[in-house]
């Protein structure tokens, strides 16, 4: 299994982020071809320190190749192109094979 | 559902981290009371930039309270106390309710 984590810094307008993310971006991401599961949360809190993130999205794919194909697809390009519309606090995206 | 993410920076000795983590730390974490699922991966890669992390662990609990109880338990204290034994590249720990 291959995982994608999208880690969002605190946006300028958290309320706008929340509603745009829920209503527009998550439906785009959840329609990625090959997506096995996806979930997200707001108001990310730190443990033993402050949280550098406001929102986390995580998704599972069968393999690194399946994620590559999802990102290269039309839906993937639409999803990636939408990120600047709300992610005003920056975004860190990482991926890894589950051990 | 409540999620815990443990994000490790690149350690001084990645091979030691790998073996210690797999053989000692993960068994401690997987025995946390109330843990619903847990998974991890090494060699975390960036997407559209460098990855600030080397290893990611993620875990699910029924609720924030269940995670609090897990951390306060004897097993939780043992698990947390073990982190400095291998996490020489720093660690960022965050938690959030799944929306």
N, CA and C atoms of all chains as a GROMACS GRO file, in nm:
protein
  594
    1UNK      N    1   0.085  -0.120   0.000
    1UNK     CA    2   0.000   0.000   0.000
    1UNK      C    3   0.088   0.124   0.000
    2UNK      N    4   0.042   0.226  -0.066
    2UNK     CA    5   0.116   0.351  -0.078
    2UNK      C    6   0.029   0.464  -0.026
    3UNK      N    7   0.088   0.548   0.058
    3UNK     CA    8   0.010   0.654   0.123
    3UNK      C    9   0.054   0.792   0.076
    4UNK      N   10  -0.044   0.879   0.071
    4UNK     CA   11  -0.022   1.021   0.041
    4UNK      C   12  -0.070   1.100   0.162
    5UNK      N   13   0.012   1.194   0.207
    5UNK     CA   14  -0.027   1.284   0.316
    5UNK      C   15  -0.015   1.427   0.265
    6UNK      N   16  -0.122   1.503   0.284
    6UNK     CA   17  -0.120   1.645   0.247
    6UNK      C   18  -0.138   1.726   0.375
    7UNK      N   19  -0.036   1.805   0.408
    7UNK     CA   20  -0.030   1.874   0.536
    7UNK      C   21  -0.038   2.025   0.509
    8UNK      N   22  -0.147   2.087   0.555
    8UNK     CA   23  -0.172   2.228   0.526
    8UNK      C   24  -0.137   2.316   0.645
    9UNK      N   25  -0.057   2.419   0.621
    9UNK     CA   26  -0.033   2.521   0.723
    9UNK      C   27  -0.158   2.604   0.746
   10UNK      N   28  -0.156   2.683   0.853
   10UNK     CA   29  -0.275   2.760   0.888
   10UNK      C   30  -0.306   2.865   0.781
   11UNK      N   31  -0.424   2.858   0.722
   11UNK     CA   32  -0.458   2.952   0.614
   11UNK      C   33  -0.492   3.091   0.670
   12UNK      N   34  -0.493   3.189   0.580
   12UNK     CA   35  -0.526   3.327   0.621
   12UNK      C   36  -0.670   3.334   0.669
   13UNK      N   37  -0.758   3.259   0.603
   13UNK     CA   38  -0.901   3.263   0.637
   13UNK      C   39  -0.949   3.119   0.662
   14UNK      N   40  -0.936   3.072   0.786
   14UNK     CA   41  -0.970   2.932   0.815
   14UNK      C   42  -1.114   2.895   0.780
   15UNK      N   43  -1.208   2.988   0.794
   15UNK     CA   44  -1.347   2.955   0.762
   15UNK      C   45  -1.366   2.932   0.613
   16UNK      N   46  -1.301   3.018   0.533
   16UNK     CA   47  -1.308   2.998   0.388
   16UNK      C   48  -1.242   2.865   0.351
   17UNK      N   49  -1.128   2.836   0.411
   17UNK     CA   50  -1.058   2.710   0.383
   17UNK      C   51  -1.152   2.593   0.410
   18UNK      N   52  -1.210   2.594   0.528
   18UNK     CA   53  -1.298   2.484   0.569
   18UNK      C   54  -1.411   2.458   0.469
   19UNK      N   55  -1.483   2.566   0.433
   19UNK     CA   56  -1.600   2.544   0.348
   19UNK      C   57  -1.557   2.510   0.205
   20UNK      N   58  -1.453   2.579   0.154
   20UNK     CA   59  -1.408   2.550   0.018
   20UNK      C   60  -1.352   2.407   0.011
   21UNK      N   61  -1.276   2.372   0.111
   21UNK     CA   62  -1.212   2.240   0.112
   21UNK      C   63  -1.318   2.130   0.110
   22UNK      N   64  -1.413   2.143   0.200
   22UNK     CA   65  -1.518   2.042   0.215
   22UNK      C   66  -1.606   2.034   0.090
   23UNK      N   67  -1.644   2.152   0.037
   23UNK     CA   68  -1.745   2.155  -0.070
   23UNK      C   69  -1.685   2.136  -0.209
   24UNK      N   70  -1.561   2.179  -0.227
   24UNK     CA   71  -1.503   2.177  -0.362
   24UNK      C   72  -1.384   2.079  -0.372
   25UNK      N   73  -1.289   2.095  -0.282
   25UNK     CA   74  -1.164   2.020  -0.303
   25UNK      C   75  -1.176   1.872  -0.267
   26UNK      N   76  -1.237   1.842  -0.154
   26UNK     CA   77  -1.247   1.700  -0.114
   26UNK      C   78  -1.323   1.618  -0.219
   27UNK      N   79  -1.434   1.668  -0.273
   27UNK     CA   80  -1.499   1.590  -0.379
   27UNK      C   81  -1.409   1.564  -0.500
   28UNK      N   82  -1.323   1.662  -0.535
   28UNK     CA   83  -1.227   1.639  -0.643
   28UNK      C   84  -1.130   1.526  -0.606
   29UNK      N   85  -1.075   1.536  -0.484
   29UNK     CA   86  -0.973   1.438  -0.441
   29UNK      C   87  -1.033   1.299  -0.428
   30UNK      N   88  -1.155   1.292  -0.378
   30UNK     CA   89  -1.217   1.161  -0.355
   30UNK      C   90  -1.252   1.090  -0.487
   31UNK      N   91  -1.250   1.165  -0.596
   31UNK     CA   92  -1.279   1.106  -0.728
   31UNK      C   93  -1.152   1.067  -0.802
   32UNK      N   94  -1.037   1.074  -0.737
   32UNK     CA   95  -0.911   1.034  -0.803
   32UNK      C   96  -0.918   0.886  -0.841
   33UNK      N   97  -0.880   0.853  -0.963
   33UNK     CA   98  -0.883   0.712  -1.002
   33UNK      C   99  -0.782   0.631  -0.919
   34UNK      N  100  -0.824   0.515  -0.872
   34UNK     CA  101  -0.734   0.428  -0.796
   34UNK      C  102  -0.728   0.457  -0.647
   35UNK      N  103  -0.797   0.562  -0.604
   35UNK     CA  104  -0.800   0.594  -0.460
   35UNK      C  105  -0.869   0.481  -0.383
   36UNK      N  106  -0.802   0.427  -0.281
   36UNK     CA  107  -0.862   0.319  -0.202
   36UNK      C  108  -0.935   0.373  -0.080
   37UNK      N  109  -0.878   0.476  -0.018
   37UNK     CA  110  -0.947   0.540   0.094
   37UNK      C  111  -0.887   0.678   0.112
   38UNK      N  112  -0.967   0.768   0.167
   38UNK     CA  113  -0.920   0.903   0.193
   38UNK      C  114  -0.993   0.959   0.313
   39UNK      N  115  -0.923   1.036   0.394
   39UNK     CA  116  -0.988   1.102   0.508
   39UNK      C  117  -0.912   1.229   0.541
   40UNK      N  118  -0.976   1.317   0.615
   40UNK     CA  119  -0.911   1.443   0.648
   40UNK      C  120  -0.964   1.494   0.780
   41UNK      N  121  -0.894   1.593   0.835
   41UNK     CA  122  -0.939   1.659   0.957
   41UNK      C  123  -0.887   1.800   0.963
   42UNK      N  124  -0.964   1.888   1.029
   42UNK     CA  125  -0.924   2.027   1.052
   42UNK      C  126  -0.876   2.040   1.197
   43UNK      N  127  -0.829   2.161   1.228
   43UNK     CA  128  -0.792   2.193   1.367
   43UNK      C  129  -0.695   2.089   1.424
   44UNK      N  130  -0.595   2.061   1.343
   44UNK     CA  131  -0.492   1.966   1.385
   44UNK      C  132  -0.418   2.025   1.506
   45UNK      N  133  -0.402   1.946   1.608
   45UNK     CA  134  -0.337   1.993   1.732
   45UNK      C  135  -0.202   1.925   1.747
   46UNK      N  136  -0.110   1.994   1.813
   46UNK     CA  137   0.020   1.934   1.841
   46UNK      C  138   0.016   1.850   1.966
   47UNK      N  139   0.113   1.764   1.977
   47UNK     CA  140   0.126   1.681   2.097
   47UNK      C  141   0.270   1.699   2.143
   48UNK      N  142   0.288   1.761   2.257
   48UNK     CA  143   0.424   1.792   2.302
   48UNK      C  144   0.485   1.908   2.227
   49UNK      N  145   0.399   1.995   2.174
   49UNK     CA  146   0.446   2.112   2.098
   49UNK      C  147   0.332   2.165   2.014
   50UNK      N  148   0.356   2.280   1.950
   50UNK     CA  149   0.252   2.336   1.865
   50UNK      C  150   0.241   2.257   1.735
   51UNK      N  151   0.123   2.253   1.676
   51UNK     CA  152   0.109   2.187   1.547
   51UNK      C  153   0.149   2.284   1.436
   52UNK      N  154   0.235   2.241   1.344
   52UNK     CA  155   0.265   2.326   1.229
   52UNK      C  156   0.155   2.322   1.124
   53UNK      N  157   0.054   2.239   1.146
   53UNK     CA  158  -0.048   2.217   1.044
   53UNK      C  159  -0.189   2.248   1.096
   54UNK      N  160  -0.274   2.289   1.001
   54UNK     CA  161  -0.414   2.320   1.031
   54UNK      C  162  -0.506   2.207   0.984
   55UNK      N  163  -0.468   2.146   0.874
   55UNK     CA  164  -0.553   2.042   0.812
   55UNK      C  165  -0.463   1.933   0.756
   56UNK      N  166  -0.509   1.809   0.768
   56UNK     CA  167  -0.436   1.694   0.713
   56UNK      C  168  -0.532   1.613   0.626
   57UNK      N  169  -0.485   1.574   0.509
   57UNK     CA  170  -0.557   1.480   0.424
   57UNK      C  171  -0.469   1.358   0.405
   58UNK      N  172  -0.528   1.240   0.417
   58UNK     CA  173  -0.448   1.121   0.389
   58UNK      C  174  -0.525   1.030   0.296
   59UNK      N  175  -0.450   0.966   0.207
   59UNK     CA  176  -0.512   0.880   0.107
   59UNK      C  177  -0.427   0.757   0.087
   60UNK      N  178  -0.493   0.646   0.052
   60UNK     CA  179  -0.423   0.520   0.024
   60UNK      C  180  -0.444   0.479  -0.121
   61UNK      N  181  -0.338   0.429  -0.179
   61UNK     CA  182  -0.341   0.371  -0.314
   61UNK      C  183  -0.276   0.233  -0.307
   62UNK      N  184  -0.300   0.151  -0.409
   62UNK     CA  185  -0.243   0.017  -0.408
   62UNK      C  186  -0.090   0.019  -0.417
   63UNK      N  187  -0.036   0.119  -0.485
   63UNK     CA  188   0.108   0.122  -0.510
   63UNK      C  189   0.151   0.263  -0.546
   64UNK      N  190   0.281   0.286  -0.546
   64UNK     CA  191   0.334   0.415  -0.590
   64UNK      C  192   0.290   0.444  -0.734
   65UNK      N  193   0.290   0.339  -0.815
   65UNK     CA  194   0.250   0.357  -0.955
   65UNK      C  195   0.103   0.402  -0.965
   66UNK      N  196   0.020   0.346  -0.882
   66UNK     CA  197  -0.122   0.385  -0.884
   66UNK      C  198  -0.138   0.533  -0.846
   67UNK      N  199  -0.058   0.580  -0.751
   67UNK     CA  200  -0.063   0.723  -0.716
   67UNK      C  201  -0.011   0.808  -0.832
   68UNK      N  202   0.098   0.764  -0.894
   68UNK     CA  203   0.151   0.839  -1.010
   68UNK      C  204   0.044   0.851  -1.119
   69UNK      N  205  -0.025   0.741  -1.143
   69UNK     CA  206  -0.127   0.743  -1.248
   69UNK      C  207  -0.244   0.834  -1.210
   70UNK      N  208  -0.280   0.832  -1.081
   70UNK     CA  209  -0.388   0.919  -1.034
   70UNK      C  210  -0.351   1.066  -1.055
   71UNK      N  211  -0.226   1.099  -1.022
   71UNK     CA  212  -0.184   1.239  -1.033
   71UNK      C  213  -0.174   1.283  -1.179
   72UNK      N  214  -0.138   1.190  -1.266
   72UNK     CA  215  -0.123   1.222  -1.408
   72UNK      C  216  -0.256   1.227  -1.481
   73UNK      N  217  -0.361   1.175  -1.420
   73UNK     CA  218  -0.492   1.171  -1.484
   73UNK      C  219  -0.553   1.310  -1.492
   74UNK      N  220  -0.657   1.323  -1.570
   74UNK     CA  221  -0.727   1.453  -1.581
   74UNK      C  222  -0.779   1.496  -1.444
   75UNK      N  223  -0.836   1.399  -1.371
   75UNK     CA  224  -0.888   1.429  -1.237
   75UNK      C  225  -0.775   1.473  -1.144
   76UNK      N  226  -0.660   1.409  -1.157
   76UNK     CA  227  -0.545   1.445  -1.074
   76UNK      C  228  -0.497   1.586  -1.104
   77UNK      N  229  -0.492   1.620  -1.230
   77UNK     CA  230  -0.448   1.754  -1.268
   77UNK      C  231  -0.546   1.861  -1.219
   78UNK      N  232  -0.675   1.829  -1.228
   78UNK     CA  233  -0.778   1.923  -1.178
   78UNK      C  234  -0.763   1.941  -1.027
   79UNK      N  235  -0.738   1.831  -0.958
   79UNK     CA  236  -0.728   1.835  -0.812
   79UNK      C  237  -0.607   1.918  -0.769
   80UNK      N  238  -0.493   1.891  -0.830
   80UNK     CA  239  -0.370   1.964  -0.796
   80UNK      C  240  -0.386   2.113  -0.829
   81UNK      N  241  -0.447   2.143  -0.944
   81UNK     CA  242  -0.462   2.282  -0.986
   81UNK      C  243  -0.554   2.361  -0.894
   82UNK      N  244  -0.638   2.291  -0.818
   82UNK     CA  245  -0.732   2.358  -0.727
   82UNK      C  246  -0.667   2.402  -0.596
   83UNK      N  247  -0.554   2.344  -0.562
   83UNK     CA  248  -0.493   2.368  -0.429
   83UNK      C  249  -0.468   2.517  -0.400
   84UNK      N  250  -0.412   2.593  -0.496
   84UNK     CA  251  -0.386   2.735  -0.466
   84UNK      C  252  -0.513   2.816  -0.437
   85UNK      N  253  -0.630   2.762  -0.469
   85UNK     CA  254  -0.755   2.835  -0.444
   85UNK      C  255  -0.791   2.848  -0.296
   86UNK      N  256  -0.726   2.771  -0.210
   86UNK     CA  257  -0.762   2.778  -0.066
   86UNK      C  258  -0.641   2.763   0.026
   87UNK      N  259  -0.530   2.705  -0.024
   87UNK     CA  260  -0.418   2.669   0.064
   87UNK      C  261  -0.326   2.788   0.086
   88UNK      N  262  -0.377   2.892   0.149
   88UNK     CA  263  -0.302   3.016   0.165
   88UNK      C  264  -0.196   3.007   0.276
   89UNK      N  265  -0.196   2.898   0.350
   89UNK     CA  266  -0.097   2.880   0.457
   89UNK      C  267   0.014   2.784   0.418
   90UNK      N  268   0.022   2.751   0.290
   90UNK     CA  269   0.126   2.660   0.244
   90UNK      C  270   0.083   2.514   0.258
   91UNK      N  271   0.153   2.428   0.187
   91UNK     CA  272   0.118   2.287   0.187
   91UNK      C  273   0.244   2.203   0.172
   92UNK      N  274   0.250   2.096   0.247
   92UNK     CA  275   0.359   1.999   0.240
   92UNK      C  276   0.296   1.866   0.200
   93UNK      N  277   0.346   1.807   0.092
   93UNK     CA  278   0.288   1.682   0.043
   93UNK      C  279   0.396   1.574   0.045
   94UNK      N  280   0.365   1.463   0.110
   94UNK     CA  281   0.462   1.352   0.116
   94UNK      C  282   0.393   1.220   0.082
   95UNK      N  283   0.473   1.123   0.047
   95UNK     CA  284   0.422   0.992   0.005
   95UNK      C  285   0.518   0.885   0.052
   96UNK      N  286   0.465   0.767   0.080
   96UNK     CA  287   0.553   0.658   0.126
   96UNK      C  288   0.482   0.525   0.111
   97UNK      N  289   0.564   0.421   0.095
   97UNK     CA  290   0.514   0.283   0.099
   97UNK      C  291   0.491   0.243   0.243
   98UNK      N  292   0.378   0.184   0.271
   98UNK     CA  293   0.353   0.131   0.404
   98UNK      C  294   0.441   0.007   0.423
   99UNK      N  295   0.514   0.005   0.535
   99UNK     CA  296   0.611  -0.104   0.559
   99UNK      C  297   0.538  -0.233   0.594
  100UNK      N  298  -1.372   0.919   1.470
  100UNK     CA  299  -1.239   0.861   1.475
  100UNK      C  300  -1.135   0.971   1.499
  101UNK      N  301  -1.033   0.938   1.572
  101UNK     CA  302  -0.928   1.034   1.605
  101UNK      C  303  -0.794   0.976   1.559
  102UNK      N  304  -0.716   1.061   1.492
  102UNK     CA  305  -0.591   1.013   1.432
  102UNK      C  306  -0.469   1.077   1.499
  103UNK      N  307  -0.366   0.999   1.505
  103UNK     CA  308  -0.236   1.044   1.553
  103UNK      C  309  -0.136   1.027   1.439
  104UNK      N  310  -0.058   1.132   1.413
  104UNK     CA  311   0.048   1.123   1.313
  104UNK      C  312   0.181   1.156   1.380
  105UNK      N  313   0.279   1.071   1.360
  105UNK     CA  314   0.413   1.096   1.415
  105UNK      C  315   0.507   1.108   1.296
  106UNK      N  316   0.565   1.227   1.282
  106UNK     CA  317   0.645   1.261   1.164
  106UNK      C  318   0.790   1.279   1.208
  107UNK      N  319   0.878   1.192   1.160
  107UNK     CA  320   1.018   1.192   1.203
  107UNK      C  321   1.107   1.257   1.099
  108UNK      N  322   1.189   1.351   1.143
  108UNK     CA  323   1.293   1.407   1.056
  108UNK      C  324   1.403   1.305   1.031
  109UNK      N  325   1.488   1.333   0.935
  109UNK     CA  326   1.593   1.237   0.897
  109UNK      C  327   1.690   1.214   1.013
  110UNK      N  328   1.703   1.091   1.059
  110UNK     CA  329   1.790   1.063   1.174
  110UNK      C  330   1.938   1.063   1.132
  111UNK      N  331   2.025   1.071   1.233
  111UNK     CA  332   2.170   1.071   1.204
  111UNK      C  333   2.211   0.937   1.146
  112UNK      N  334   2.148   0.830   1.192
  112UNK     CA  335   2.185   0.696   1.146
  112UNK      C  336   2.058   0.623   1.100
  113UNK      N  337   2.023   0.642   0.972
  113UNK     CA  338   1.897   0.585   0.923
  113UNK      C  339   1.886   0.434   0.942
  114UNK      N  340   1.998   0.362   0.929
  114UNK     CA  341   1.991   0.215   0.944
  114UNK      C  342   1.959   0.176   1.088
  115UNK      N  343   2.019   0.246   1.182
  115UNK     CA  344   1.988   0.219   1.322
  115UNK      C  345   1.841   0.253   1.351
  116UNK      N  346   1.796   0.366   1.299
  116UNK     CA  347   1.656   0.406   1.318
  116UNK      C  348   1.565   0.295   1.268
  117UNK      N  349   1.588   0.251   1.146
  117UNK     CA  350   1.504   0.149   1.084
  117UNK      C  351   1.491   0.023   1.170
  118UNK      N  352   1.606  -0.030   1.211
  118UNK     CA  353   1.603  -0.158   1.281
  118UNK      C  354   1.546  -0.140   1.423
  119UNK      N  355   1.587  -0.032   1.490
  119UNK     CA  356   1.536  -0.009   1.626
  119UNK      C  357   1.385   0.016   1.622
  120UNK      N  358   1.345   0.096   1.525
  120UNK     CA  359   1.204   0.132   1.514
  120UNK      C  360   1.117   0.008   1.493
  121UNK      N  361   1.158  -0.073   1.396
  121UNK     CA  362   1.083  -0.192   1.358
  121UNK      C  363   1.082  -0.295   1.473
  122UNK      N  364   1.199  -0.314   1.536
  122UNK     CA  365   1.213  -0.424   1.633
  122UNK      C  366   1.171  -0.386   1.774
  123UNK      N  367   1.184  -0.261   1.810
  123UNK     CA  368   1.157  -0.220   1.948
  123UNK      C  369   1.037  -0.125   1.958
  124UNK      N  370   1.040  -0.016   1.878
  124UNK     CA  371   0.940   0.087   1.902
  124UNK      C  372   0.801   0.051   1.849
  125UNK      N  373   0.796  -0.001   1.727
  125UNK     CA  374   0.664  -0.033   1.670
  125UNK      C  375   0.589  -0.136   1.756
  126UNK      N  376   0.656  -0.241   1.805
  126UNK     CA  377   0.584  -0.334   1.894
  126UNK      C  378   0.528  -0.265   2.019
  127UNK      N  379   0.601  -0.166   2.073
  127UNK     CA  380   0.548  -0.090   2.187
  127UNK      C  381   0.423  -0.013   2.146
  128UNK      N  382   0.432   0.057   2.033
  128UNK     CA  383   0.320   0.142   1.989
  128UNK      C  384   0.197   0.057   1.953
  129UNK      N  385   0.221  -0.056   1.891
  129UNK     CA  386   0.109  -0.139   1.847
  129UNK      C  387   0.034  -0.203   1.964
  130UNK      N  388   0.097  -0.199   2.082
  130UNK     CA  389   0.032  -0.254   2.202
  130UNK      C  390  -0.039  -0.146   2.284
  131UNK      N  391  -0.049  -0.025   2.230
  131UNK     CA  392  -0.121   0.081   2.303
  131UNK      C  393  -0.268   0.041   2.323
  132UNK      N  394  -0.320   0.058   2.442
  132UNK     CA  395  -0.461   0.023   2.465
  132UNK      C  396  -0.551   0.115   2.383
  133UNK      N  397  -0.651   0.058   2.319
  133UNK     CA  398  -0.747   0.139   2.242
  133UNK      C  399  -0.705   0.166   2.099
  134UNK      N  400  -0.585   0.123   2.062
  134UNK     CA  401  -0.540   0.144   1.923
  134UNK      C  402  -0.629   0.064   1.828
  135UNK      N  403  -0.684   0.131   1.727
  135UNK     CA  404  -0.770   0.062   1.629
  135UNK      C  405  -0.690   0.016   1.508
  136UNK      N  406  -0.595   0.097   1.465
  136UNK     CA  407  -0.507   0.057   1.355
  136UNK      C  408  -0.384   0.144   1.360
  137UNK      N  409  -0.276   0.090   1.307
  137UNK     CA  410  -0.151   0.166   1.302
  137UNK      C  411  -0.070   0.121   1.184
  138UNK      N  412   0.000   0.213   1.119
  138UNK     CA  413   0.087   0.175   1.008
  138UNK      C  414   0.199   0.278   0.998
  139UNK      N  415   0.304   0.241   0.928
  139UNK     CA  416   0.418   0.333   0.916
  139UNK      C  417   0.492   0.307   0.787
  140UNK      N  418   0.578   0.401   0.753
  140UNK     CA  419   0.663   0.385   0.637
  140UNK      C  420   0.791   0.464   0.653
  141UNK      N  421   0.899   0.413   0.591
  141UNK     CA  422   1.027   0.482   0.588
  141UNK      C  423   1.044   0.549   0.451
  142UNK      N  424   1.156   0.621   0.437
  142UNK     CA  425   1.192   0.680   0.308
  142UNK      C  426   1.078   0.761   0.249
  143UNK      N  427   1.021   0.844   0.334
  143UNK     CA  428   0.912   0.932   0.292
  143UNK      C  429   0.966   1.029   0.187
  144UNK      N  430   0.895   1.041   0.077
  144UNK     CA  431   0.939   1.128  -0.032
  144UNK      C  432   0.848   1.249  -0.042
  145UNK      N  433   0.901   1.358  -0.091
  145UNK     CA  434   0.820   1.478  -0.112
  145UNK      C  435   0.750   1.471  -0.247
  146UNK      N  436   0.646   1.552  -0.260
  146UNK     CA  437   0.576   1.561  -0.388
  146UNK      C  438   0.568   1.711  -0.416
  147UNK      N  439   0.634   1.755  -0.519
  147UNK     CA  440   0.641   1.899  -0.546
  147UNK      C  441   0.735   1.971  -0.451
  148UNK      N  442   0.831   1.899  -0.397
  148UNK     CA  443   0.927   1.960  -0.304
  148UNK      C  444   0.995   1.849  -0.225
  149UNK      N  445   1.096   1.887  -0.146
  149UNK     CA  446   1.164   1.785  -0.066
  149UNK      C  447   1.077   1.744   0.051
  150UNK      N  448   1.092   1.622   0.097
  150UNK     CA  449   1.019   1.579   0.216
  150UNK      C  450   1.094   1.623   0.342
  151UNK      N  451   1.024   1.687   0.435
  151UNK     CA  452   1.090   1.720   0.562
  151UNK      C  453   1.099   1.599   0.655
  152UNK      N  454   1.043   1.487   0.614
  152UNK     CA  455   1.033   1.371   0.703
  152UNK      C  456   1.097   1.248   0.641
  153UNK      N  457   1.144   1.160   0.730
  153UNK     CA  458   1.206   1.033   0.690
  153UNK      C  459   1.111   0.917   0.715
  154UNK      N  460   1.032   0.928   0.820
  154UNK     CA  461   0.944   0.819   0.861
  154UNK      C  462   0.813   0.879   0.912
  155UNK      N  463   0.703   0.812   0.882
  155UNK     CA  464   0.571   0.853   0.930
  155UNK      C  465   0.504   0.734   0.996
  156UNK      N  466   0.445   0.758   1.112
  156UNK     CA  467   0.359   0.658   1.178
  156UNK      C  468   0.221   0.719   1.191
  157UNK      N  469   0.119   0.640   1.160
  157UNK     CA  470  -0.016   0.692   1.181
  157UNK      C  471  -0.098   0.588   1.254
  158UNK      N  472  -0.184   0.638   1.341
  158UNK     CA  473  -0.264   0.549   1.424
  158UNK      C  474  -0.405   0.605   1.438
  159UNK      N  475  -0.502   0.515   1.454
  159UNK     CA  476  -0.642   0.554   1.472
  159UNK      C  477  -0.692   0.508   1.608
  160UNK      N  478  -0.768   0.596   1.672
  160UNK     CA  479  -0.836   0.566   1.797
  160UNK      C  480  -0.984   0.604   1.780
  161UNK      N  481  -1.068   0.552   1.868
  161UNK     CA  482  -1.210   0.582   1.857
  161UNK      C  483  -1.240   0.730   1.880
  162UNK      N  484  -1.163   0.793   1.965
  162UNK     CA  485  -1.193   0.931   2.005
  162UNK      C  486  -1.067   0.996   2.061
  163UNK      N  487  -1.071   1.127   2.077
  163UNK     CA  488  -0.961   1.200   2.141
  163UNK      C  489  -0.938   1.145   2.282
  164UNK      N  490  -1.048   1.114   2.349
  164UNK     CA  491  -1.034   1.062   2.486
  164UNK      C  492  -0.961   0.927   2.487
  165UNK      N  493  -0.992   0.844   2.390
  165UNK     CA  494  -0.924   0.714   2.382
  165UNK      C  495  -0.774   0.732   2.362
  166UNK      N  496  -0.736   0.830   2.280
  166UNK     CA  497  -0.592   0.857   2.262
  166UNK      C  498  -0.530   0.910   2.392
  167UNK      N  499  -0.601   1.001   2.458
  167UNK     CA  500  -0.551   1.053   2.587
  167UNK      C  501  -0.528   0.938   2.685
  168UNK      N  502  -0.622   0.847   2.691
  168UNK     CA  503  -0.611   0.735   2.784
  168UNK      C  504  -0.494   0.643   2.745
  169UNK      N  505  -0.478   0.623   2.616
  169UNK     CA  506  -0.366   0.540   2.569
  169UNK      C  507  -0.232   0.602   2.610
  170UNK      N  508  -0.221   0.735   2.592
  170UNK     CA  509  -0.095   0.803   2.624
  170UNK      C  510  -0.068   0.803   2.775
  171UNK      N  511  -0.175   0.809   2.853
  171UNK     CA  512  -0.160   0.814   2.999
  171UNK      C  513  -0.134   0.675   3.059
  172UNK      N  514  -0.159   0.572   2.983
  172UNK     CA  515  -0.142   0.435   3.033
  172UNK      C  516   0.006   0.403   3.052
  173UNK      N  517   0.033   0.292   3.121
  173UNK     CA  518   0.172   0.250   3.140
  173UNK      C  519   0.238   0.223   3.005
  174UNK      N  520   0.164   0.158   2.915
  174UNK     CA  521   0.217   0.129   2.782
  174UNK      C  522   0.246   0.259   2.705
  175UNK      N  523   0.156   0.356   2.720
  175UNK     CA  524   0.176   0.486   2.655
  175UNK      C  525   0.301   0.555   2.706
  176UNK      N  526   0.321   0.552   2.835
  176UNK     CA  527   0.439   0.618   2.893
  176UNK      C  528   0.568   0.549   2.848
  177UNK      N  529   0.563   0.415   2.841
  177UNK     CA  530   0.679   0.339   2.793
  177UNK      C  531   0.710   0.374   2.646
  178UNK      N  532   0.603   0.386   2.568
  178UNK     CA  533   0.619   0.414   2.424
  178UNK      C  534   0.679   0.553   2.404
  179UNK      N  535   0.624   0.652   2.473
  179UNK     CA  536   0.673   0.790   2.459
  179UNK      C  537   0.818   0.800   2.508
  180UNK      N  538   0.848   0.732   2.619
  180UNK     CA  539   0.983   0.740   2.677
  180UNK      C  540   1.088   0.677   2.585
  181UNK      N  541   1.044   0.590   2.495
  181UNK     CA  542   1.138   0.522   2.404
  181UNK      C  543   1.180   0.610   2.286
  182UNK      N  544   1.103   0.714   2.255
  182UNK     CA  545   1.128   0.792   2.133
  182UNK      C  546   1.270   0.850   2.125
  183UNK      N  547   1.323   0.908   2.233
  183UNK     CA  548   1.459   0.964   2.224
  183UNK      C  549   1.567   0.860   2.193
  184UNK      N  550   1.534   0.731   2.205
  184UNK     CA  551   1.634   0.627   2.178
  184UNK      C  552   1.669   0.612   2.029
  185UNK      N  553   1.588   0.671   1.941
  185UNK     CA  554   1.616   0.654   1.798
  185UNK      C  555   1.586   0.779   1.716
  186UNK      N  556   1.501   0.870   1.768
  186UNK     CA  557   1.452   0.982   1.687
  186UNK      C  558   1.551   1.098   1.690
  187UNK      N  559   1.670   1.076   1.633
  187UNK     CA  560   1.776   1.176   1.640
  187UNK      C  561   1.757   1.290   1.540
  188UNK      N  562   1.657   1.278   1.453
  188UNK     CA  563   1.632   1.384   1.355
  188UNK      C  564   1.512   1.468   1.393
  189UNK      N  565   1.465   1.454   1.517
  189UNK     CA  566   1.350   1.532   1.560
  189UNK      C  567   1.219   1.464   1.527
  190UNK      N  568   1.114   1.507   1.594
  190UNK     CA  569   0.984   1.445   1.573
  190UNK      C  570   0.874   1.549   1.590
  191UNK      N  571   0.774   1.542   1.502
  191UNK     CA  572   0.657   1.629   1.508
  191UNK      C  573   0.536   1.538   1.526
  192UNK      N  574   0.460   1.563   1.632
  192UNK     CA  575   0.345   1.476   1.660
  192UNK      C  576   0.218   1.560   1.656
  193UNK      N  577   0.122   1.517   1.576
  193UNK     CA  578  -0.005   1.590   1.565
  193UNK      C  579  -0.122   1.492   1.577
  194UNK      N  580  -0.237   1.548   1.608
  194UNK     CA  581  -0.359   1.467   1.628
  194UNK      C  582  -0.479   1.546   1.580
  195UNK      N  583  -0.580   1.474   1.532
  195UNK     CA  584  -0.699   1.543   1.482
  195UNK      C  585  -0.816   1.446   1.474
  196UNK      N  586  -0.935   1.505   1.485
  196UNK     CA  587  -1.058   1.429   1.462
  196UNK      C  588  -1.080   1.416   1.312
  197UNK      N  589  -1.111   1.298   1.266
  197UNK     CA  590  -1.144   1.280   1.125
  197UNK      C  591  -1.282   1.343   1.100
  198UNK      N  592  -1.288   1.428   0.997
  198UNK     CA  593  -1.412   1.503   0.970
  198UNK      C  594  -1.520   1.411   0.914
   0.00000   0.00000   0.00000
